[in-house]
Amino acid sequence: MNFRHLKFFVATAESGQVSRAATELSISQSAVTSAIKELEAELGAALFLRSSQGMEMTEAGRDFLASAREVLEKLDHAKRVAQKQSPVKGTISIAATYTVLGYFLPPHLDRLKQLFPNLGIRMSELNRESIEEGLLSNRFDLAVVLTSNINNPEIETQTLMSSSRRLWAANGHEFIRRGRATFEEIAQQEYIMLTVDEAAHTTMRYWARSGFQPNVTLRTSSVEAVRSMVANGQGVTILSDMVYRPWSLEGRRIGTATTELAIPSMDVGLAWRKGSQIARPVQSVIEYFEQTYLAPKPQ
C-alpha cells in the first residue's frame, strides 16, 4: 500500500465513478482500477460495489475512507512544513465564477496556502463579463473561469481540464438503466435548466444542433435545486461531471447516461490580460496549476 493507492481510492469514493476519478487525477482509468484492486487485495475486503451507474462504497469502504483522508491530510501537512521557506511573497487578486469557486477551486486554494505561506490571495466571485472587465482594467491579476465561455481576443486563456457533460436522471429511470438516451427521447421529459454561469445559453446551443427543444419546467441558478429535482424524479438535465454528485441533499441517488450526439465539454482554466507583464507571485500560481493538470503523469 502506498500514497498513490490512497489518493486514487479517495478520488473514486468522492466522485462515484472511476472515469471521473481518472479525469480529476489526469491519469488512465486502468491505473485507477488497478490501484483499487491492489488496495482491496492488501486489505482483504471489497471497498466498492461496482454497477453500471458507478462505484458505491461498501461499509468497509466507508470506514476506510476516513482513515485514508487522515493519512493524506498528514502527508499534506508534512509537505507544508517542508515548504515553509518558499520565497514567493506578496498579495495577488484572483477572480472566479460561481461554478469554479464552488466546485473546483477550494482544494487548490488550500494547497496554494501550503505551498506559498507568505502569499496572500484575495478572491472575488463575479460573472464572466465582470471578470473580463476586471482583468482588462488590471483589478485582477488572474482569473479561474470556464474558458469555454471566454471569447474576448484581449484575454489570454489556459485550459486546465475538460469536464464531460452527461444526462442526469433519477436512479432507476429508464435512461439510467439503458445508460443512453437520444435527444428526441430527452425532449419528451420534463427538463430542469441550470442558469448560472451561462449554463442555459450553452445548453440551448447544443440542443439547437440536435434539432429538438428541451421541455423546460424549471429554470434555477441553484445546482443543489437541480440535483434535488432530478433525484426526486421531477425532471432530467444535462450537466458536467465537475458538478455531479451521486446523491441529493435528501439522500436520493442520481445516475448519469450518455447521449447519441456529442455534447461540448465544460472547460476550466486560467485567464489573464493578453500582453500583460506577469509578476512572479502570479507566475508561481500559474505554474502550480500547470504542474497539477498539464504536466505528464505516470500511467
Legacy VTK file of the C-alpha trace (Angstrom):
# vtk DataFile Version 3.0
C-alpha trace
ASCII
DATASET POLYDATA
POINTS 299 float
0.000 0.000 0.000
1.267 3.474 -0.852
0.027 7.044 -1.095
-0.964 6.507 -4.731
-3.421 3.795 -3.693
-4.983 6.096 -1.096
-5.186 9.073 -3.437
-6.874 7.044 -6.179
-9.270 5.432 -3.686
-10.352 8.782 -2.200
-10.860 10.335 -5.658
-13.050 7.400 -6.714
-15.039 7.472 -3.472
-15.713 11.206 -3.787
-16.596 11.183 -7.497
-18.561 7.926 -7.552
-17.023 6.750 -10.831
-13.619 5.512 -11.983
-13.845 7.620 -15.142
-14.383 10.824 -13.165
-11.595 9.989 -10.743
-9.237 9.354 -13.669
-10.172 12.707 -15.233
-9.653 14.530 -11.949
-6.256 12.887 -11.462
-5.248 13.208 -15.136
-4.399 9.502 -15.400
-5.857 6.489 -17.188
-8.927 4.643 -15.925
-6.947 1.400 -15.918
-4.437 2.919 -13.468
-7.260 3.818 -11.061
-8.904 0.396 -11.413
-5.613 -1.437 -10.836
-4.801 0.649 -7.765
-8.208 -0.056 -6.202
-7.904 -3.798 -6.880
-4.418 -3.822 -5.322
-5.727 -1.929 -2.302
-8.651 -4.321 -1.861
-6.283 -7.290 -2.077
-3.994 -5.701 0.511
-6.890 -5.036 2.886
-8.690 -8.290 2.192
-12.023 -6.509 1.762
-14.154 -5.098 -1.061
-14.228 -1.303 -0.906
-16.766 -0.724 -3.676
-19.835 -2.309 -5.209
-19.470 -1.927 -8.967
-22.501 -1.299 -11.186
-23.402 0.353 -14.474
-24.212 3.527 -12.503
-20.794 3.768 -10.881
-18.888 2.809 -7.747
-20.810 2.662 -4.485
-18.786 2.221 -1.291
-19.262 -0.811 0.900
-19.364 -0.486 4.670
-15.668 -1.379 4.719
-15.031 1.305 2.103
-16.799 3.966 4.139
-14.817 3.006 7.235
-11.537 3.076 5.305
-12.303 6.431 3.653
-11.929 8.353 6.913
-8.543 6.768 7.592
-7.331 7.339 4.034
-8.271 11.023 4.205
-6.477 11.371 7.541
-3.282 9.866 6.124
-3.373 12.144 3.066
-4.030 15.189 5.252
-0.976 14.323 7.356
1.086 13.991 4.187
-0.078 17.434 3.068
0.858 18.800 6.487
4.345 17.296 6.189
4.768 18.920 2.772
3.608 22.236 4.197
6.243 22.089 6.939
8.947 21.318 4.378
7.884 24.189 2.117
7.518 26.964 4.693
10.629 28.668 3.370
9.038 29.407 -0.024
10.447 32.714 -1.351
7.133 33.643 -3.012
5.677 36.657 -1.193
3.105 39.332 -1.771
-0.628 39.597 -2.422
-2.470 38.839 -5.639
-6.095 39.219 -6.726
-7.883 36.276 -8.326
-11.435 36.322 -9.691
-13.582 33.239 -10.258
-17.072 32.441 -11.456
-19.673 30.736 -9.255
-19.207 27.210 -10.589
-15.422 27.352 -10.478
-15.332 28.755 -6.959
-17.822 26.217 -5.675
-16.673 23.029 -7.387
-13.064 23.465 -8.489
-11.030 25.994 -6.523
-11.330 25.204 -2.763
-8.781 22.345 -2.560
-6.373 24.300 -4.752
-6.589 27.386 -2.560
-5.676 25.192 0.397
-2.693 23.698 -1.441
-1.509 27.112 -2.593
-1.596 28.305 1.007
0.541 25.335 1.990
2.987 25.840 -0.864
3.261 29.613 -0.507
2.550 30.565 3.133
3.749 34.136 2.533
1.471 34.684 -0.467
-1.871 36.386 0.160
-4.696 35.638 -2.284
-7.712 37.954 -2.483
-10.632 36.089 -4.053
-13.637 37.645 -5.804
-16.682 35.813 -7.174
-18.134 37.523 -10.260
-19.809 36.692 -13.556
-17.761 36.316 -16.724
-18.397 39.828 -18.047
-17.276 41.446 -14.780
-14.194 39.242 -14.625
-13.171 40.146 -18.170
-13.600 43.843 -17.376
-11.568 43.416 -14.189
-8.724 41.678 -15.997
-8.567 44.349 -18.685
-8.568 47.160 -16.110
-5.899 45.374 -14.007
-8.202 44.990 -10.992
-7.439 41.266 -11.082
-4.079 39.627 -11.689
-5.581 36.300 -12.692
-8.929 34.564 -13.090
-10.049 30.961 -12.865
-13.004 30.582 -15.182
-14.899 28.415 -17.619
-12.542 29.011 -20.527
-15.136 27.503 -22.883
-17.174 30.698 -22.264
-14.327 33.161 -22.950
-14.066 34.618 -26.464
-12.577 38.066 -25.776
-9.481 38.496 -28.003
-7.821 40.651 -25.334
-7.951 37.800 -22.790
-5.365 35.010 -22.761
-6.618 31.625 -21.537
-5.026 28.352 -20.478
-7.425 25.405 -20.255
-6.507 23.032 -17.440
-9.211 20.389 -17.629
-12.269 19.467 -19.677
-15.307 18.147 -17.843
-17.681 15.981 -19.892
-21.385 16.771 -19.887
-23.834 13.905 -19.351
-27.537 13.330 -18.897
-28.656 13.203 -15.239
-31.771 11.328 -14.135
-33.107 9.696 -11.001
-31.597 6.318 -10.224
-33.871 3.673 -11.727
-35.013 5.898 -14.599
-35.207 4.088 -17.936
-32.370 6.246 -19.316
-30.106 5.206 -16.449
-30.972 1.525 -16.832
-30.109 1.724 -20.533
-27.131 4.023 -19.967
-28.010 6.045 -23.064
-30.735 8.311 -24.461
-31.398 10.276 -27.621
-32.180 13.984 -27.668
-35.592 13.131 -29.107
-36.299 10.990 -26.034
-34.931 13.614 -23.629
-37.136 16.274 -25.254
-40.191 14.289 -24.132
-39.132 14.533 -20.472
-39.543 17.454 -18.088
-36.223 19.307 -18.113
-34.593 21.225 -15.232
-32.487 24.086 -16.633
-29.499 25.427 -14.692
-28.916 29.099 -15.486
-25.780 30.058 -13.514
-22.516 30.786 -15.397
-24.291 30.981 -18.773
-25.321 27.322 -18.468
-28.696 27.940 -20.119
-27.090 29.699 -23.117
-24.596 26.859 -23.567
-27.359 24.272 -23.218
-29.510 25.826 -25.920
-26.560 25.936 -28.316
-26.059 22.167 -28.339
-29.801 21.488 -28.175
-30.203 23.591 -31.355
-27.774 21.293 -33.142
-29.874 18.275 -32.139
-32.974 19.581 -33.907
-35.082 19.290 -30.746
-36.015 21.559 -27.835
-35.938 20.714 -24.112
-39.270 20.763 -22.260
-38.080 23.208 -19.582
-40.300 23.172 -16.489
-37.923 24.986 -14.120
-35.055 27.443 -14.518
-32.804 27.898 -11.488
-29.359 29.213 -10.606
-29.024 26.607 -7.825
-27.107 23.431 -8.624
-28.479 21.843 -5.456
-32.050 22.602 -6.566
-31.354 20.893 -9.891
-29.812 17.938 -8.084
-32.805 17.537 -5.751
-35.409 17.883 -8.509
-33.654 15.295 -10.666
-33.063 12.871 -7.783
-36.753 13.062 -6.851
-37.826 12.186 -10.383
-39.192 15.633 -11.207
-37.162 16.031 -14.369
-33.849 15.360 -16.092
-30.955 17.621 -17.008
-27.578 17.673 -18.747
-24.659 18.974 -16.704
-20.924 18.486 -16.370
-19.119 15.809 -14.397
-17.417 18.520 -12.330
-20.662 19.431 -10.562
-22.022 15.874 -10.461
-22.558 14.158 -7.133
-24.306 10.767 -6.911
-26.582 11.893 -4.055
-29.025 14.743 -3.470
-29.289 16.552 -0.138
-32.227 14.267 0.737
-30.082 11.188 0.180
-31.665 10.145 -3.119
-29.363 8.758 -5.800
-28.718 10.357 -9.195
-27.439 8.410 -12.194
-25.864 9.519 -15.451
-26.196 8.392 -19.046
-24.661 9.292 -22.395
-26.413 10.777 -25.425
-26.296 9.786 -29.074
-24.870 13.191 -30.043
-21.591 14.535 -28.680
-22.032 17.356 -26.147
-19.291 20.007 -25.801
-17.253 19.704 -22.615
-17.117 22.354 -19.904
-13.522 23.621 -19.934
-11.954 25.068 -16.794
-8.753 27.076 -16.702
-6.888 30.325 -16.180
-7.324 33.735 -17.780
-5.297 36.947 -17.750
-4.945 40.105 -19.830
-3.091 39.351 -23.046
0.318 41.001 -23.223
0.402 41.925 -19.529
3.602 41.579 -17.535
3.043 38.686 -15.145
4.567 39.226 -11.699
6.490 36.402 -10.040
3.783 35.592 -7.442
1.171 35.294 -10.193
3.520 33.170 -12.306
4.026 30.847 -9.338
0.274 30.261 -9.127
0.060 29.649 -12.891
2.937 27.170 -12.672
1.220 25.351 -9.806
-1.912 24.785 -11.910
0.105 23.805 -14.991
2.112 21.300 -12.956
-1.056 19.896 -11.400
-3.040 19.478 -14.617
-0.776 19.709 -17.654
2.471 18.017 -16.606
2.787 14.352 -17.724
1.526 11.913 -15.094
2.744 8.336 -14.537
0.359 5.751 -16.014
LINES 1 300
299 0 1 2 3 4 5 6 7 8 9 10 11 12 13 14 15 16 17 18 19 20 21 22 23 24 25 26 27 28 29 30 31 32 33 34 35 36 37 38 39 40 41 42 43 44 45 46 47 48 49 50 51 52 53 54 55 56 57 58 59 60 61 62 63 64 65 66 67 68 69 70 71 72 73 74 75 76 77 78 79 80 81 82 83 84 85 86 87 88 89 90 91 92 93 94 95 96 97 98 99 100 101 102 103 104 105 106 107 108 109 110 111 112 113 114 115 116 117 118 119 120 121 122 123 124 125 126 127 128 129 130 131 132 133 134 135 136 137 138 139 140 141 142 143 144 145 146 147 148 149 150 151 152 153 154 155 156 157 158 159 160 161 162 163 164 165 166 167 168 169 170 171 172 173 174 175 176 177 178 179 180 181 182 183 184 185 186 187 188 189 190 191 192 193 194 195 196 197 198 199 200 201 202 203 204 205 206 207 208 209 210 211 212 213 214 215 216 217 218 219 220 221 222 223 224 225 226 227 228 229 230 231 232 233 234 235 236 237 238 239 240 241 242 243 244 245 246 247 248 249 250 251 252 253 254 255 256 257 258 259 260 261 262 263 264 265 266 267 268 269 270 271 272 273 274 275 276 277 278 279 280 281 282 283 284 285 286 287 288 289 290 291 292 293 294 295 296 297 298
